[in-house]
Amino acid sequence: MHAQLREVLRHRYVYVPRGTEQDTLQPGKRLGLAVAREHGARLTVVAPRKDSATHHPELAKLEIVTERSGFPQDGGVVLAWCPTYKVMEKVQHLEGSVVVLVEWIPGEHTAWAKLHGAYNAVTGEVMDAGLSSEALNVLEGIVHEGYKGWHDAIAVGLTQRYLDDLAATDAYDREIVLAYARKSKSENSIERLKKILDKFEAVKATTSEGRSRPIRTSREW
């Protein structure tokens, strides 16, 4: 067995980031097939649309879950083939499946990989968000306030306070916040969270700009 494949088989989450200079889609597809074969497990393809996968003969004969149809059974291997955030909703509750994510848009799922400690099949590193226990508690607080989808003003206000806490410790990262929320929330809820983040970032940028402006002396007035 190839040394890289042996290493891949040690991990539950595998990330194949989209390459900008070399093809990563075909190797990623072959890797997903190999992982299922070596585990002796059922392989389910999760893709935005059925035709996203069916033009690949190796994938066309497999179970294909899309944004609009089906759900993967837990316990097998999932090949997330060029997935959107929407179709990844169907993966977030799996507890015993191996997930091989082959990315379409470069960097789109980097935060997902960091949060899940995924093995990067291109670089050979285990990814890590580097979050402290304090930062994780704050992220959990943000998710808790979104239990109704961040619909009401109280949830919005408390979420903004949590964001202030993250920023105070230099732990604020927009993509990490969104990826953490996506572990349990739908994209409809995420759209409302994005608006909260937009406002938070706008206020933060304005405050930073104000602090950077030189203070004029009376002689300059």
CYANA upper distance limits for C-alpha pairs under 8 A (distance plus 0.5 A):
  1 MET  CA      5 LEU  CA      7.37
  1 MET  CA      6 ARG  CA      7.19
  2 HIS  CA      6 ARG  CA      6.87
  3 ALA  CA      7 GLU  CA      6.92
  4 GLN  CA      8 VAL  CA      6.70
  4 GLN  CA    121 ALA  CA      8.49
  5 LEU  CA      9 LEU  CA      6.66
  5 LEU  CA     31 LEU  CA      8.31
  5 LEU  CA     35 VAL  CA      8.17
  6 ARG  CA     10 ARG  CA      7.38
  7 GLU  CA     11 HIS  CA      7.97
  8 VAL  CA     14 VAL  CA      7.47
  8 VAL  CA     35 VAL  CA      8.32
  8 VAL  CA    119 TYR  CA      7.47
  8 VAL  CA    121 ALA  CA      7.75
  9 LEU  CA     35 VAL  CA      7.13
  9 LEU  CA     39 HIS  CA      8.47
 11 HIS  CA     98 VAL  CA      8.30
 11 HIS  CA    118 ALA  CA      7.75
 11 HIS  CA    119 TYR  CA      7.06
 12 ARG  CA     97 SER  CA      7.77
 12 ARG  CA     98 VAL  CA      5.15
 12 ARG  CA     99 VAL  CA      6.78
 12 ARG  CA    118 ALA  CA      7.94
 13 TYR  CA     98 VAL  CA      6.49
 13 TYR  CA     99 VAL  CA      5.48
 13 TYR  CA    100 VAL  CA      6.56
 13 TYR  CA    101 LEU  CA      8.32
 13 TYR  CA    113 ALA  CA      8.20
 13 TYR  CA    116 HIS  CA      7.35
 13 TYR  CA    117 GLY  CA      7.68
 13 TYR  CA    118 ALA  CA      5.12
 13 TYR  CA    119 TYR  CA      6.80
 14 VAL  CA     99 VAL  CA      6.68
 14 VAL  CA    100 VAL  CA      5.15
 14 VAL  CA    101 LEU  CA      6.67
 14 VAL  CA    113 ALA  CA      8.34
 14 VAL  CA    118 ALA  CA      5.57
 14 VAL  CA    119 TYR  CA      5.26
 14 VAL  CA    120 ASN  CA      6.67
 14 VAL  CA    121 ALA  CA      7.21
 15 TYR  CA    100 VAL  CA      6.55
 15 TYR  CA    101 LEU  CA      5.55
 15 TYR  CA    102 VAL  CA      6.91
 15 TYR  CA    103 GLU  CA      8.24
 15 TYR  CA    113 ALA  CA      6.79
 15 TYR  CA    118 ALA  CA      6.41
 15 TYR  CA    119 TYR  CA      6.34
 15 TYR  CA    120 ASN  CA      5.37
 15 TYR  CA    121 ALA  CA      6.56
 16 VAL  CA     24 THR  CA      7.51
 16 VAL  CA     28 GLY  CA      6.60
 16 VAL  CA    100 VAL  CA      7.99
 16 VAL  CA    101 LEU  CA      6.47
 16 VAL  CA    102 VAL  CA      5.27
 16 VAL  CA    103 GLU  CA      6.60
 16 VAL  CA    120 ASN  CA      6.58
 16 VAL  CA    121 ALA  CA      5.96
 16 VAL  CA    122 VAL  CA      6.84
 17 PRO  CA     24 THR  CA      7.78
 17 PRO  CA    102 VAL  CA      6.94
 17 PRO  CA    103 GLU  CA      5.73
 17 PRO  CA    104 TRP  CA      8.36
 17 PRO  CA    106 PRO  CA      6.94
 17 PRO  CA    107 GLY  CA      7.25
 17 PRO  CA    109 HIS  CA      8.32
 17 PRO  CA    110 THR  CA      8.09
 17 PRO  CA    120 ASN  CA      7.92
 17 PRO  CA    121 ALA  CA      8.44
 17 PRO  CA    122 VAL  CA      7.58
 18 ARG  CA     23 ASP  CA      8.29
 18 ARG  CA     24 THR  CA      6.32
 18 ARG  CA     25 LEU  CA      7.71
 18 ARG  CA    102 VAL  CA      7.77
 18 ARG  CA    103 GLU  CA      5.64
 18 ARG  CA    104 TRP  CA      6.24
 18 ARG  CA    105 ILE  CA      6.88
 18 ARG  CA    106 PRO  CA      5.31
 18 ARG  CA    107 GLY  CA      7.72
 19 GLY  CA     23 ASP  CA      6.53
 19 GLY  CA     24 THR  CA      6.07
 19 GLY  CA    106 PRO  CA      7.40
 20 THR  CA    106 PRO  CA      7.98
 23 ASP  CA     27 PRO  CA      7.92
 24 THR  CA     28 GLY  CA      6.27
 24 THR  CA    102 VAL  CA      8.39
 25 LEU  CA     29 LYS  CA      6.63
 25 LEU  CA    102 VAL  CA      7.13
 25 LEU  CA    103 GLU  CA      8.15
 25 LEU  CA    104 TRP  CA      8.33
 26 GLN  CA     30 ARG  CA      6.78
 27 PRO  CA     31 LEU  CA      6.54
 28 GLY  CA     32 GLY  CA      6.78
 28 GLY  CA    102 VAL  CA      6.20
 29 LYS  CA     33 LEU  CA      6.93
 29 LYS  CA     79 LEU  CA      8.36
 29 LYS  CA     81 TRP  CA      8.24
 29 LYS  CA    102 VAL  CA      7.82
 30 ARG  CA     34 ALA  CA      6.59
 31 LEU  CA     35 VAL  CA      6.57
 32 GLY  CA     36 ALA  CA      6.92
 32 GLY  CA     78 VAL  CA      8.37
 32 GLY  CA     79 LEU  CA      6.24
 32 GLY  CA    100 VAL  CA      6.45
 33 LEU  CA     37 ARG  CA      6.72
 33 LEU  CA     43 LEU  CA      8.01
 34 ALA  CA     38 GLU  CA      6.54
 35 VAL  CA     39 HIS  CA      6.59
 35 VAL  CA     77 VAL  CA      8.07
 36 ALA  CA     40 GLY  CA      6.36
 36 ALA  CA     41 ALA  CA      5.67
 36 ALA  CA     42 ARG  CA      7.05
 36 ALA  CA     43 LEU  CA      6.30
 36 ALA  CA     76 GLY  CA      8.25
 36 ALA  CA     77 VAL  CA      6.24
 37 ARG  CA     41 ALA  CA      7.07
 41 ALA  CA     76 GLY  CA      5.74
 41 ALA  CA     77 VAL  CA      6.78
 42 ARG  CA     76 GLY  CA      5.52
 42 ARG  CA     77 VAL  CA      6.56
 43 LEU  CA     62 LEU  CA      7.56
 43 LEU  CA     63 GLU  CA      7.92
 43 LEU  CA     76 GLY  CA      6.69
 43 LEU  CA     77 VAL  CA      5.34
 43 LEU  CA     78 VAL  CA      6.24
 43 LEU  CA     79 LEU  CA      7.53
 44 THR  CA     62 LEU  CA      6.94
 44 THR  CA     63 GLU  CA      5.69
 44 THR  CA     64 ILE  CA      6.55
 44 THR  CA     65 VAL  CA      7.80
 44 THR  CA     72 PRO  CA      6.92
 44 THR  CA     76 GLY  CA      8.09
 44 THR  CA     77 VAL  CA      6.84
 44 THR  CA     78 VAL  CA      5.40
 44 THR  CA     79 LEU  CA      6.65
 45 VAL  CA     53 ALA  CA      8.25
 45 VAL  CA     59 LEU  CA      7.76
 45 VAL  CA     62 LEU  CA      7.43
 45 VAL  CA     63 GLU  CA      6.66
 45 VAL  CA     64 ILE  CA      5.22
 45 VAL  CA     65 VAL  CA      6.59
 45 VAL  CA     78 VAL  CA      6.34
 45 VAL  CA     79 LEU  CA      5.30
 45 VAL  CA     80 ALA  CA      6.51
 45 VAL  CA     81 TRP  CA      7.08
 46 VAL  CA     64 ILE  CA      6.33
 46 VAL  CA     65 VAL  CA      5.23
 46 VAL  CA     66 THR  CA      6.39
 46 VAL  CA     72 PRO  CA      8.21
 46 VAL  CA     78 VAL  CA      7.34
 46 VAL  CA     79 LEU  CA      6.56
 46 VAL  CA     80 ALA  CA      5.23
 46 VAL  CA     81 TRP  CA      6.43
 46 VAL  CA     83 PRO  CA      7.51
 46 VAL  CA     87 VAL  CA      7.50
 46 VAL  CA     88 MET  CA      8.28
 47 ALA  CA     52 SER  CA      6.83
 47 ALA  CA     53 ALA  CA      7.33
 47 ALA  CA     64 ILE  CA      7.60
 47 ALA  CA     65 VAL  CA      6.80
 47 ALA  CA     66 THR  CA      5.66
 47 ALA  CA     67 GLU  CA      7.72
 47 ALA  CA     80 ALA  CA      6.66
 47 ALA  CA     81 TRP  CA      5.66
 47 ALA  CA     82 CYS  CA      6.89
 47 ALA  CA     83 PRO  CA      5.78
 47 ALA  CA     84 THR  CA      8.10
 47 ALA  CA     87 VAL  CA      7.08
 48 PRO  CA     52 SER  CA      7.14
 48 PRO  CA     66 THR  CA      5.62
 48 PRO  CA     67 GLU  CA      5.83
 48 PRO  CA     82 CYS  CA      8.06
 48 PRO  CA     83 PRO  CA      6.33
 48 PRO  CA     84 THR  CA      6.60
 48 PRO  CA     86 LYS  CA      8.31
 48 PRO  CA     87 VAL  CA      6.36
 49 ARG  CA     53 ALA  CA      8.02
 49 ARG  CA     66 THR  CA      5.64
 49 ARG  CA     67 GLU  CA      7.10
 49 ARG  CA     68 ARG  CA      8.37
 50 LYS  CA     54 THR  CA      6.70
 50 LYS  CA     64 ILE  CA      6.96
 50 LYS  CA     65 VAL  CA      7.89
 50 LYS  CA     66 THR  CA      6.67
 51 ASP  CA     55 HIS  CA      6.86
 53 ALA  CA     59 LEU  CA      6.37
 53 ALA  CA     60 ALA  CA      6.68
 53 ALA  CA     64 ILE  CA      8.19
 53 ALA  CA     81 TRP  CA      7.91
 54 THR  CA     59 LEU  CA      6.51
 54 THR  CA     60 ALA  CA      4.53
 54 THR  CA     61 LYS  CA      8.27
 55 HIS  CA     59 LEU  CA      8.35
 55 HIS  CA     60 ALA  CA      7.20
 56 HIS  CA     60 ALA  CA      6.48
 57 PRO  CA     61 LYS  CA      7.52
 58 GLU  CA     62 LEU  CA      8.16
 60 ALA  CA     64 ILE  CA      8.34
 64 ILE  CA     70 GLY  CA      8.25
 65 VAL  CA     69 SER  CA      6.47
 65 VAL  CA     70 GLY  CA      5.48
 65 VAL  CA     71 PHE  CA      6.40
 65 VAL  CA     72 PRO  CA      7.10
 66 THR  CA     70 GLY  CA      7.03
 66 THR  CA     87 VAL  CA      6.73
 67 GLU  CA     86 LYS  CA      6.78
 67 GLU  CA     87 VAL  CA      5.11
 71 PHE  CA     90 LYS  CA      6.63
 72 PRO  CA     78 VAL  CA      8.06
 72 PRO  CA     90 LYS  CA      7.68
 72 PRO  CA     91 VAL  CA      7.86
 74 ASP  CA     94 LEU  CA      6.10
 74 ASP  CA     95 GLU  CA      7.27
 74 ASP  CA     96 GLY  CA      6.37
 74 ASP  CA     97 SER  CA      6.01
 75 GLY  CA     94 LEU  CA      8.40
 75 GLY  CA     95 GLU  CA      8.04
 75 GLY  CA     96 GLY  CA      5.16
 75 GLY  CA     97 SER  CA      4.93
 75 GLY  CA     98 VAL  CA      8.07
 76 GLY  CA     96 GLY  CA      7.88
 76 GLY  CA     97 SER  CA      5.49
 76 GLY  CA     98 VAL  CA      6.96
 77 VAL  CA     97 SER  CA      5.98
 77 VAL  CA     98 VAL  CA      5.19
 77 VAL  CA     99 VAL  CA      6.45
 77 VAL  CA    100 VAL  CA      8.13
 78 VAL  CA     97 SER  CA      7.28
 78 VAL  CA     98 VAL  CA      6.59
 78 VAL  CA     99 VAL  CA      5.30
 78 VAL  CA    100 VAL  CA      6.68
 79 LEU  CA     99 VAL  CA      6.59
 79 LEU  CA    100 VAL  CA      5.45
 79 LEU  CA    101 LEU  CA      6.54
 79 LEU  CA    102 VAL  CA      7.95
 80 ALA  CA     88 MET  CA      8.20
 80 ALA  CA     99 VAL  CA      7.47
 80 ALA  CA    100 VAL  CA      6.49
 80 ALA  CA    101 LEU  CA      5.07
 80 ALA  CA    102 VAL  CA      6.58
 81 TRP  CA    101 LEU  CA      6.85
 81 TRP  CA    102 VAL  CA      5.79
 81 TRP  CA    103 GLU  CA      7.50
 82 CYS  CA    101 LEU  CA      7.94
 82 CYS  CA    102 VAL  CA      6.01
 82 CYS  CA    103 GLU  CA      5.31
 82 CYS  CA    104 TRP  CA      5.09
 82 CYS  CA    105 ILE  CA      8.33
 83 PRO  CA     87 VAL  CA      6.71
 83 PRO  CA     88 MET  CA      6.99
 83 PRO  CA    101 LEU  CA      8.18
 83 PRO  CA    102 VAL  CA      8.10
 83 PRO  CA    103 GLU  CA      7.29
 83 PRO  CA    104 TRP  CA      7.71
 84 THR  CA     88 MET  CA      6.85
 85 TYR  CA     89 GLU  CA      7.20
 85 TYR  CA    187 GLU  CA      7.74
 86 LYS  CA     90 LYS  CA      8.49
 86 LYS  CA    186 SER  CA      8.18
 86 LYS  CA    187 GLU  CA      6.67
 87 VAL  CA     91 VAL  CA      8.16
 88 MET  CA     92 GLN  CA      7.01
 89 GLU  CA     93 HIS  CA      8.43
 89 GLU  CA    182 ARG  CA      7.86
 89 GLU  CA    183 LYS  CA      8.28
 89 GLU  CA    185 LYS  CA      8.33
 89 GLU  CA    186 SER  CA      7.04
 89 GLU  CA    187 GLU  CA      8.33
 92 GLN  CA    182 ARG  CA      8.22
 92 GLN  CA    183 LYS  CA      5.93
 92 GLN  CA    184 SER  CA      7.18
 93 HIS  CA    183 LYS  CA      8.23
 93 HIS  CA    184 SER  CA      8.03
103 GLU  CA    107 GLY  CA      8.38
103 GLU  CA    108 GLU  CA      7.80
103 GLU  CA    109 HIS  CA      7.48
104 TRP  CA    108 GLU  CA      8.37
109 HIS  CA    113 ALA  CA      6.81
110 THR  CA    114 LYS  CA      6.75
111 ALA  CA    115 LEU  CA      6.69
111 ALA  CA    129 ALA  CA      7.93
111 ALA  CA    175 GLU  CA      6.49
111 ALA  CA    176 ILE  CA      5.86
111 ALA  CA    179 ALA  CA      6.46
112 TRP  CA    116 HIS  CA      6.74
112 TRP  CA    176 ILE  CA      8.14
112 TRP  CA    179 ALA  CA      6.08
112 TRP  CA    180 TYR  CA      8.20
113 ALA  CA    117 GLY  CA      6.46
113 ALA  CA    118 ALA  CA      5.38
113 ALA  CA    119 TYR  CA      8.26
113 ALA  CA    127 MET  CA      6.83
113 ALA  CA    128 ASP  CA      8.17
114 LYS  CA    118 ALA  CA      6.89
114 LYS  CA    127 MET  CA      5.29
114 LYS  CA    128 ASP  CA      4.88
114 LYS  CA    129 ALA  CA      5.21
115 LEU  CA    127 MET  CA      8.38
115 LEU  CA    128 ASP  CA      6.84
115 LEU  CA    129 ALA  CA      6.09
115 LEU  CA    176 ILE  CA      8.08
115 LEU  CA    179 ALA  CA      8.12
115 LEU  CA    180 TYR  CA      7.68
116 HIS  CA    127 MET  CA      8.38
116 HIS  CA    128 ASP  CA      8.14
117 GLY  CA    126 VAL  CA      6.47
117 GLY  CA    127 MET  CA      5.48
117 GLY  CA    128 ASP  CA      5.80
117 GLY  CA    129 ALA  CA      8.32
118 ALA  CA    126 VAL  CA      6.20
118 ALA  CA    127 MET  CA      5.99
118 ALA  CA    128 ASP  CA      8.30
119 TYR  CA    124 GLY  CA      7.23
119 TYR  CA    125 GLU  CA      6.40
119 TYR  CA    126 VAL  CA      4.93
119 TYR  CA    127 MET  CA      6.72
120 ASN  CA    124 GLY  CA      5.81
120 ASN  CA    125 GLU  CA      5.86
120 ASN  CA    126 VAL  CA      6.54
120 ASN  CA    127 MET  CA      7.25
121 ALA  CA    125 GLU  CA      8.09
129 ALA  CA    176 ILE  CA      8.23
131 LEU  CA    135 ALA  CA      6.32
131 LEU  CA    136 LEU  CA      6.85
131 LEU  CA    171 ALA  CA      8.00
132 SER  CA    136 LEU  CA      6.77
133 SER  CA    137 ASN  CA      6.69
134 GLU  CA    138 VAL  CA      6.88
135 ALA  CA    139 LEU  CA      6.74
135 ALA  CA    166 LEU  CA      7.00
135 ALA  CA    171 ALA  CA      7.23
136 LEU  CA    140 GLU  CA      6.63
137 ASN  CA    141 GLY  CA      6.68
138 VAL  CA    142 ILE  CA      6.85
138 VAL  CA    162 TYR  CA      6.43
138 VAL  CA    163 LEU  CA      8.45
138 VAL  CA    165 ASP  CA      7.90
138 VAL  CA    166 LEU  CA      7.55
139 LEU  CA    143 VAL  CA      6.89
139 LEU  CA    162 TYR  CA      8.20
139 LEU  CA    177 VAL  CA      7.25
139 LEU  CA    180 TYR  CA      7.60
139 LEU  CA    181 ALA  CA      8.43
140 GLU  CA    144 HIS  CA      6.60
141 GLY  CA    145 GLU  CA      6.74
141 GLY  CA    159 THR  CA      8.17
141 GLY  CA    162 TYR  CA      7.57
142 ILE  CA    146 GLY  CA      6.99
142 ILE  CA    158 LEU  CA      8.42
142 ILE  CA    159 THR  CA      5.85
142 ILE  CA    162 TYR  CA      6.94
142 ILE  CA    181 ALA  CA      8.39
143 VAL  CA    147 TYR  CA      7.20
143 VAL  CA    181 ALA  CA      6.29
145 GLU  CA    150 TRP  CA      7.21
145 GLU  CA    155 ALA  CA      5.68
145 GLU  CA    156 VAL  CA      8.29
145 GLU  CA    158 LEU  CA      7.57
145 GLU  CA    159 THR  CA      6.95
146 GLY  CA    150 TRP  CA      4.99
146 GLY  CA    151 HIS  CA      8.25
146 GLY  CA    155 ALA  CA      7.12
146 GLY  CA    189 SER  CA      8.22
149 GLY  CA    185 LYS  CA      8.33
149 GLY  CA    188 ASN  CA      8.40
149 GLY  CA    189 SER  CA      5.20
149 GLY  CA    190 ILE  CA      8.26
149 GLY  CA    192 ARG  CA      7.72
149 GLY  CA    193 LEU  CA      8.48
150 TRP  CA    155 ALA  CA      6.09
150 TRP  CA    156 VAL  CA      6.58
150 TRP  CA    189 SER  CA      7.40
150 TRP  CA    192 ARG  CA      6.91
150 TRP  CA    193 LEU  CA      7.19
151 HIS  CA    155 ALA  CA      7.63
151 HIS  CA    156 VAL  CA      8.14
151 HIS  CA    192 ARG  CA      8.19
152 ASP  CA    156 VAL  CA      6.96
153 ALA  CA    157 GLY  CA      6.58
154 ILE  CA    158 LEU  CA      6.69
155 ALA  CA    159 THR  CA      6.49
156 VAL  CA    160 GLN  CA      6.73
156 VAL  CA    196 ILE  CA      7.38
157 GLY  CA    161 ARG  CA      6.98
158 LEU  CA    162 TYR  CA      6.91
159 THR  CA    163 LEU  CA      6.76
159 THR  CA    196 ILE  CA      8.46
160 GLN  CA    164 ASP  CA      6.74
160 GLN  CA    196 ILE  CA      7.77
160 GLN  CA    200 PHE  CA      7.29
161 ARG  CA    165 ASP  CA      6.87
162 TYR  CA    166 LEU  CA      6.91
163 LEU  CA    167 ALA  CA      6.68
163 LEU  CA    172 TYR  CA      7.55
163 LEU  CA    200 PHE  CA      8.14
164 ASP  CA    168 ALA  CA      6.55
165 ASP  CA    169 THR  CA      7.26
166 LEU  CA    170 ASP  CA      6.81
166 LEU  CA    171 ALA  CA      5.47
166 LEU  CA    172 TYR  CA      5.41
167 ALA  CA    171 ALA  CA      6.26
167 ALA  CA    172 TYR  CA      5.42
172 TYR  CA    176 ILE  CA      8.49
172 TYR  CA    177 VAL  CA      8.11
173 ASP  CA    177 VAL  CA      6.72
174 ARG  CA    178 LEU  CA      6.78
174 ARG  CA    197 LEU  CA      7.84
175 GLU  CA    179 ALA  CA      6.46
176 ILE  CA    180 TYR  CA      6.46
177 VAL  CA    181 ALA  CA      6.79
178 LEU  CA    182 ARG  CA      6.59
178 LEU  CA    190 ILE  CA      7.60
178 LEU  CA    193 LEU  CA      8.31
178 LEU  CA    194 LYS  CA      8.23
179 ALA  CA    183 LYS  CA      7.11
180 TYR  CA    184 SER  CA      8.39
181 ALA  CA    185 LYS  CA      6.26
181 ALA  CA    190 ILE  CA      7.77
182 ARG  CA    186 SER  CA      7.13
182 ARG  CA    187 GLU  CA      7.87
182 ARG  CA    190 ILE  CA      7.61
185 LYS  CA    189 SER  CA      6.76
185 LYS  CA    190 ILE  CA      7.29
186 SER  CA    190 ILE  CA      6.80
187 GLU  CA    191 GLU  CA      6.65
188 ASN  CA    192 ARG  CA      7.55
189 SER  CA    193 LEU  CA      6.95
190 ILE  CA    194 LYS  CA      6.60
191 GLU  CA    195 LYS  CA      7.17
192 ARG  CA    196 ILE  CA      7.18
193 LEU  CA    197 LEU  CA      6.81
194 LYS  CA    198 ASP  CA      6.54
195 LYS  CA    199 LYS  CA      6.79
196 ILE  CA    200 PHE  CA      6.64
197 LEU  CA    201 GLU  CA      6.48
198 ASP  CA    202 ALA  CA      6.62
199 LYS  CA    203 VAL  CA      6.73
200 PHE  CA    204 LYS  CA      6.61
201 GLU  CA    205 ALA  CA      6.47
202 ALA  CA    206 THR  CA      6.70
203 VAL  CA    207 THR  CA      6.61
204 LYS  CA    208 SER  CA      6.61
205 ALA  CA    209 GLU  CA      6.58
206 THR  CA    210 GLY  CA      6.68
207 THR  CA    211 ARG  CA      6.79
208 SER  CA    212 SER  CA      6.76
209 GLU  CA    213 ARG  CA      6.97
216 ARG  CA    220 GLU  CA      6.51
216 ARG  CA    221 TRP  CA      7.73
217 THR  CA    221 TRP  CA      7.48
